[in-house]
Amino acid sequence: IAITKTVSNTTPNQNTNVIFTITATNNGPSNATGVVVTDLLPAGLIFVSAVPSGATTYNSGTGLWSIGALSNGANATLSIFATVTGTGAVTNTATRTAGNQPDPIAGNNTASATVTGQAADIAVTKAVSNPTPDFGNNVIFTITATNNGPSNATGVQVTDLLPPGLTFVLAAPSGATTYNPVTGVWDIGPLANGTGATLAITATVNTAAPVTNTAMKTAEDQPDSVAGNNSASAGITPVAADIAITKTVSNTTPNQNTNVTFTITATNNGPSNATGVVV
């Protein structure tokens, strides 16, 4: 009785299902009876359902697949649907544990398949070159996306669409990543465990009101169990001061060779304090 085993996906996402297919084949030379194969799911796999072929039966509590009679040259199959709960490697083994006839080849009485659950914590951070820029000046927002693992990540995207008050100038994405200023999508793609990518966005400040710019992870093929670090923001408080000049004269029709007084007033209408003012 030769046992073989396959799995539908060796690197499934965490908390998704896989299908283990176990095949028991009677290589003869005699018919077999009383055949039992044991496949009890190990920790890290949760039983969902089973589909045993023919009249065979499977007990998920004991792991016993009761095949019974198996003619020479015939085979039986068992499909076990299971949920992968972790991110480490989990090996599921099937072993022939009973049969009424002797089995002269013990080397093929057992078979295993290993799955490694995939999950990747993508952490987003953000900084700005100057939190109090002058109105009309440029600032640089630097966004970093780091894969804290434990798996490699694919299909990673971060969205950072500049809000009103900031005008896009240019972007400098690292590596092969790309940034679309119209949609705000930073397409990172694959990001290996322990690595990061950066995006620098240069923008012109065209408002005197405070502005907050937010970057958020919006796509990833793997599950991310740490949602708290999927977004980051950086705020600026632009500096602008409206200096208003008024002027009066003490006498608009003075006598020749007499004095007049000109009074000039410079008023800061804000919204910021002003420095370096010259009239």
Backbone hydrogen bonds in HBPLUS format (Angstrom, degrees):
<---DONOR---> <-ACCEPTOR-->    atom                        ^
c    i                          cat <-CA-CA->   ^        H-A-AA   ^      H-
h    n   atom  resd res      DA  || num        DHA   H-A  angle D-A-AA Bond
n    s   type  num  typ     dist DA aas  dist angle  dist       angle   num
A0002-ALA N   A0025-THR O   2.81 MM  23  5.14 161.0  1.84 153.8 154.0     1
A0025-THR N   A0002-ALA O   2.89 MM  23  5.14 164.1  1.91 147.9 152.9     2
A0003-ILE N   A0108-ASN O   2.78 MM 105  5.92 164.5  1.81 170.7 176.0     3
A0004-THR N   A0023-THR O   2.96 MM  19  5.24 156.0  2.02 148.3 155.6     4
A0023-THR N   A0004-THR O   2.93 MM  19  5.24 164.7  1.95 145.0 148.7     5
A0006-THR N   A0021-THR O   3.00 MM  15  5.29 152.3  2.08 140.1 148.9     6
A0021-THR N   A0006-THR O   2.88 MM  15  5.29 161.8  1.91 143.4 149.5     7
A0008-SER N   A0019-ILE O   2.95 MM  11  5.24 144.3  2.08 136.4 147.8     8
A0116-THR N   A0010-THR O   2.85 MM 106  6.22 154.5  1.92 151.1 157.3     9
A0118-GLN N   A0012-PRO O   2.74 MM 106  5.92 139.0  1.91 143.3 153.2    10
A0016-THR N   A0013-ASN O   3.16 MM   3  5.69 132.8  2.39 144.1 138.6    11
A0014-GLN N   A0118-GLN O   2.84 MM 104  5.24 163.4  1.87 143.3 137.9    12
A0015-ASN N   A0084-VAL O   2.54 MM  69  5.16 154.0  1.60 170.9 178.2    13
A0084-VAL N   A0016-THR O   2.94 MM  68  5.82 169.0  1.95 164.1 161.7    14
A0018-VAL N   A0082-ALA O   2.83 MM  64  5.55 153.3  1.90 158.1 166.6    15
A0082-ALA N   A0018-VAL O   2.98 MM  64  5.55 163.6  2.01 156.1 161.2    16
A0020-PHE N   A0080-ILE O   2.86 MM  60  5.07 163.1  1.88 151.8 151.5    17
A0080-ILE N   A0020-PHE O   2.77 MM  60  5.07 160.9  1.81 149.8 156.3    18
A0022-ILE N   A0078-LEU O   2.81 MM  56  5.13 166.4  1.83 154.4 156.9    19
A0078-LEU N   A0022-ILE O   2.84 MM  56  5.13 144.9  1.96 147.8 155.9    20
A0024-ALA N   A0076-ALA O   2.89 MM  52  5.32 164.7  1.91 156.3 161.5    21
A0076-ALA N   A0024-ALA O   2.88 MM  52  5.32 148.1  1.99 144.3 154.7    22
A0026-ASN N   A0074-ALA O   2.88 MM  48  5.66 174.2  1.88 177.6 179.6    23
A0073-GLY N   A0026-ASN O   2.74 MM  47  5.25 152.2  1.81 146.4 154.2    24
A0032-ALA N   A0070-LEU O   2.83 MM  38  4.99 162.4  1.86 137.8 142.5    25
A0070-LEU N   A0032-ALA O   2.74 MM  38  4.99 161.5  1.77 139.0 141.4    26
A0100-ASN N   A0033-THR O   2.87 MM  67  5.59 177.1  1.87 155.8 154.8    27
A0035-VAL N   A0068-GLY O   2.96 MM  33  4.71 165.4  1.99 124.0 122.7    28
A0067-ILE N   A0035-VAL O   2.95 MM  32  5.30 142.5  2.09 147.3 157.1    29
A0068-GLY N   A0035-VAL O   2.97 MM  33  4.71 160.1  2.01 138.7 137.6    30
A0036-VAL N   A0098-ALA O   2.97 MM  62  4.81 154.2  2.04 128.2 125.6    31
A0097-THR N   A0036-VAL O   2.83 MM  61  5.67 149.8  1.92 140.1 150.2    32
A0098-ALA N   A0036-VAL O   3.23 MM  62  4.81 140.8  2.39 141.0 133.4    33
A0037-VAL N   A0065-TRP O   3.00 MM  28  5.08 166.8  2.02 144.6 147.9    34
A0065-TRP N   A0037-VAL O   2.67 MM  28  5.08 162.6  1.70 165.7 171.2    35
A0038-THR N   A0095-THR O   2.75 MM  57  5.32 165.1  1.77 156.0 154.5    36
A0095-THR N   A0038-THR O   2.99 MM  57  5.32 157.0  2.05 141.6 148.4    37
A0039-ASP N   A0063-GLY O   2.67 MM  24  4.69 166.6  1.68 143.5 145.2    38
A0045-LEU N   A0042-PRO O   3.22 MM   3  6.02 144.2  2.35 141.3 143.7    39
A0085-THR N   A0044-GLY O   3.00 MM  41  5.17 164.4  2.02 134.8 139.5    40
A0046-ILE N   A0083-THR O   2.92 MM  37  5.00 156.2  1.98 138.3 146.3    41
A0083-THR N   A0046-ILE O   2.82 MM  37  5.00 158.6  1.86 142.3 147.0    42
A0048-VAL N   A0081-PHE O   2.82 MM  33  5.30 150.9  1.91 160.8 151.1    43
A0049-SER N   A0081-PHE O   3.34 MM  32  5.17 155.4  2.41 125.9 130.6    44
A0081-PHE N   A0049-SER O   2.81 MM  32  5.17 168.3  1.82 153.7 157.1    45
A0051-VAL N   A0079-SER O   2.76 MM  28  5.02 154.2  1.83 147.2 155.1    46
A0079-SER N   A0051-VAL O   3.08 MM  28  5.02 162.2  2.11 122.3 127.9    47
A0053-SER N   A0077-THR O   2.85 MM  24  5.36 157.2  1.90 171.0 164.2    48
A0056-THR N   A0053-SER O   3.11 MM   3  5.94 149.9  2.21 145.5 149.7    49
A0057-THR N   A0066-SER O   3.14 MM   9  5.29 155.8  2.20 136.1 142.5    50
A0066-SER N   A0057-THR O   2.78 MM   9  5.29 138.1  1.96 153.1 163.4    51
A0059-ASN N   A0064-LEU O   2.98 MM   5  5.39 153.4  2.05 141.2 149.8    52
A0063-GLY N   A0059-ASN O   2.64 MM   4  5.40 141.6  1.78 151.1 164.4    53
A0074-ALA N   A0071-SER O   2.95 MM   3  5.28 163.4  1.98 130.9 133.7    54
A0090-VAL N   A0115-VAL O   2.75 MM  25  5.37 161.1  1.78 160.2 166.8    55
A0115-VAL N   A0090-VAL O   2.87 MM  25  5.37 160.1  1.91 152.8 156.1    56
A0092-ASN N   A0113-ALA O   2.88 MM  21  5.46 174.2  1.88 158.2 157.3    57
A0113-ALA N   A0092-ASN O   2.97 MM  21  5.46 147.7  2.08 145.1 155.3    58
A0094-ALA N   A0111-ALA O   2.83 MM  17  5.46 169.1  1.84 169.3 172.2    59
A0111-ALA N   A0094-ALA O   2.91 MM  17  5.46 151.9  1.99 153.9 162.5    60
A0096-ARG N   A0109-ASN O   2.82 MM  13  5.38 163.9  1.85 160.8 166.4    61
A0109-ASN N   A0106-ALA O   3.21 MM   3  5.36 160.1  2.25 118.8 116.7    62
A0151-SER N   A0119-ALA O   2.98 MM  32  5.45 147.5  2.08 157.6 159.3    63
A0120-ALA N   A0223-PRO O   3.02 MM 103  6.36 152.7  2.10 159.2 167.4    64
A0121-ASP N   A0149-GLY O   2.90 MM  28  5.46 155.5  1.96 134.0 137.1    65
A0148-ASN N   A0121-ASP O   2.75 MM  27  5.11 166.3  1.76 164.3 159.4    66
A0123-ALA N   A0146-THR O   2.82 MM  23  5.16 162.9  1.84 156.0 155.9    67
A0146-THR N   A0123-ALA O   2.88 MM  23  5.16 163.8  1.90 149.0 153.8    68
A0124-VAL N   A0229-ASN O   2.82 MM 105  5.96 165.7  1.84 172.4 177.0    69
A0125-THR N   A0144-THR O   2.93 MM  19  5.25 158.2  1.98 150.3 157.4    70
A0144-THR N   A0125-THR O   2.96 MM  19  5.25 163.9  1.98 142.8 146.6    71
A0127-ALA N   A0142-THR O   3.00 MM  15  5.28 148.1  2.10 138.6 148.8    72
A0142-THR N   A0127-ALA O   2.83 MM  15  5.28 162.6  1.86 149.0 155.0    73
A0129-SER N   A0140-ILE O   2.91 MM  11  5.25 144.9  2.04 139.4 150.8    74
A0237-THR N   A0131-PRO O   2.72 MM 106  6.12 159.3  1.76 163.2 166.6    75
A0239-VAL N   A0133-PRO O   2.69 MM 106  5.88 154.1  1.75 150.8 155.6    76
A0137-ASN N   A0134-ASP O   3.04 MM   3  5.53 161.8  2.07 137.1 138.1    77
A0135-PHE N   A0239-VAL O   2.89 MM 104  5.72 152.0  1.97 153.5 146.6    78
A0136-GLY N   A0205-VAL O   2.75 MM  69  5.11 147.4  1.85 145.5 155.5    79
A0205-VAL N   A0137-ASN O   2.86 MM  68  5.71 170.4  1.87 164.1 165.1    80
A0139-VAL N   A0203-ALA O   2.83 MM  64  5.54 154.9  1.89 158.6 166.6    81
A0203-ALA N   A0139-VAL O   2.91 MM  64  5.54 162.9  1.94 160.1 165.9    82
A0141-PHE N   A0201-ILE O   2.80 MM  60  5.11 161.5  1.84 153.3 152.4    83
A0201-ILE N   A0141-PHE O   2.77 MM  60  5.11 163.7  1.80 153.4 158.0    84
A0143-ILE N   A0199-LEU O   2.77 MM  56  5.11 167.8  1.78 156.5 158.3    85
A0199-LEU N   A0143-ILE O   2.82 MM  56  5.11 146.7  1.93 149.4 156.4    86
A0145-ALA N   A0197-ALA O   2.91 MM  52  5.35 163.3  1.94 155.0 160.7    87
A0197-ALA N   A0145-ALA O   2.88 MM  52  5.35 147.2  1.99 144.6 155.3    88
A0147-ASN N   A0195-THR O   2.89 MM  48  5.70 173.6  1.90 177.3 175.2    89
A0194-GLY N   A0147-ASN O   2.81 MM  47  5.37 150.8  1.90 144.9 152.7    90
A0153-ALA N   A0191-LEU O   2.89 MM  38  5.04 162.0  1.93 136.3 141.1    91
A0191-LEU N   A0153-ALA O   2.78 MM  38  5.04 161.3  1.81 137.5 139.9    92
A0221-ASP N   A0154-THR O   2.92 MM  67  5.60 171.4  1.93 157.9 155.3    93
A0156-VAL N   A0189-GLY O   3.02 MM  33  4.77 163.6  2.04 121.4 121.4    94
A0188-ILE N   A0156-VAL O   2.95 MM  32  5.30 139.4  2.12 145.2 155.8    95
A0189-GLY N   A0156-VAL O   2.98 MM  33  4.77 156.8  2.03 140.2 138.7    96
A0157-GLN N   A0219-ALA O   3.00 MM  62  4.87 150.6  2.09 130.9 127.9    97
A0218-THR N   A0157-GLN O   2.88 MM  61  5.64 151.4  1.96 134.8 144.3    98
A0158-VAL N   A0186-TRP O   2.99 MM  28  5.06 162.8  2.02 143.6 148.6    99
A0186-TRP N   A0158-VAL O   2.63 MM  28  5.06 164.5  1.65 163.6 168.8   100
A0159-THR N   A0216-MET O   2.76 MM  57  5.35 165.5  1.79 154.3 152.4   101
A0216-MET N   A0159-THR O   2.99 MM  57  5.35 157.6  2.04 140.7 147.3   102
A0160-ASP N   A0184-GLY O   2.63 MM  24  4.72 162.5  1.66 144.6 145.2   103
A0166-LEU N   A0163-PRO O   3.25 MM   3  6.10 145.0  2.38 143.7 146.7   104
A0206-ASN N   A0165-GLY O   2.98 MM  41  5.11 167.9  1.99 137.1 139.9   105
A0167-THR N   A0204-THR O   2.91 MM  37  4.98 160.8  1.95 140.9 147.4   106
A0204-THR N   A0167-THR O   2.78 MM  37  4.98 158.4  1.83 143.1 146.6   107
A0169-VAL N   A0202-THR O   2.88 MM  33  5.40 147.1  1.98 162.9 153.1   108
A0170-LEU N   A0202-THR O   3.35 MM  32  5.30 155.6  2.41 130.0 135.3   109
A0202-THR N   A0170-LEU O   2.84 MM  32  5.30 168.5  1.85 159.7 163.2   110
A0172-ALA N   A0200-ALA O   2.77 MM  28  5.01 150.4  1.85 145.8 155.1   111
A0200-ALA N   A0172-ALA O   3.18 MM  28  5.01 160.0  2.22 115.6 121.7   112
A0174-SER N   A0198-THR O   2.85 MM  24  5.38 153.5  1.92 171.3 164.7   113
A0177-THR N   A0174-SER O   3.13 MM   3  5.95 152.1  2.21 144.3 148.4   114
A0178-THR N   A0187-ASP O   3.16 MM   9  5.27 156.8  2.21 134.5 140.6   115
A0187-ASP N   A0178-THR O   2.76 MM   9  5.27 141.4  1.91 154.3 164.3   116
A0180-ASN N   A0185-VAL O   3.06 MM   5  5.48 155.3  2.12 139.9 147.6   117
A0184-GLY N   A0180-ASN O   2.66 MM   4  5.39 141.5  1.80 152.0 165.4   118
A0195-THR N   A0192-ALA O   3.04 MM   3  5.55 157.4  2.10 141.8 139.6   119
A0211-VAL N   A0236-ILE O   2.96 MM  25  5.44 158.9  2.00 152.8 159.6   120
A0236-ILE N   A0211-VAL O   2.83 MM  25  5.44 158.7  1.87 158.7 166.0   121
A0213-ASN N   A0234-ALA O   2.97 MM  21  5.47 177.4  1.97 148.2 148.9   122
A0234-ALA N   A0213-ASN O   2.94 MM  21  5.47 152.0  2.02 149.5 158.3   123
A0215-ALA N   A0232-ALA O   2.86 MM  17  5.50 169.5  1.87 169.5 171.8   124
A0232-ALA N   A0215-ALA O   2.91 MM  17  5.50 152.8  1.99 154.8 163.1   125
A0217-LYS N   A0230-ASN O   2.80 MM  13  5.37 167.2  1.81 163.5 168.0   126
A0230-ASN N   A0227-ALA O   3.24 MM   3  5.43 160.8  2.28 119.3 117.2   127
A0272-SER N   A0240-ALA O   2.93 MM  32  5.44 146.9  2.04 155.6 157.1   128
A0242-ASP N   A0270-GLY O   2.92 MM  28  5.42 153.9  1.99 130.7 134.6   129
A0269-ASN N   A0242-ASP O   2.68 MM  27  5.03 168.3  1.70 160.2 155.9   130
A0244-ALA N   A0267-THR O   2.75 MM  23  5.08 161.6  1.78 154.8 154.3   131
A0267-THR N   A0244-ALA O   2.84 MM  23  5.08 162.8  1.87 146.9 152.8   132
A0246-THR N   A0265-THR O   2.92 MM  19  5.18 157.6  1.97 147.5 154.7   133
A0265-THR N   A0246-THR O   2.84 MM  19  5.18 166.3  1.86 148.2 151.3   134
A0248-THR N   A0263-THR O   2.94 MM  15  5.22 151.8  2.02 138.9 148.1   135
A0263-THR N   A0248-THR O   2.81 MM  15  5.22 163.0  1.84 146.1 152.1   136
A0250-SER N   A0261-THR O   2.85 MM  11  5.16 141.7  2.00 137.5 150.0   137
A0258-THR N   A0255-ASN O   3.12 MM   3  5.66 131.5  2.37 145.7 139.6   138
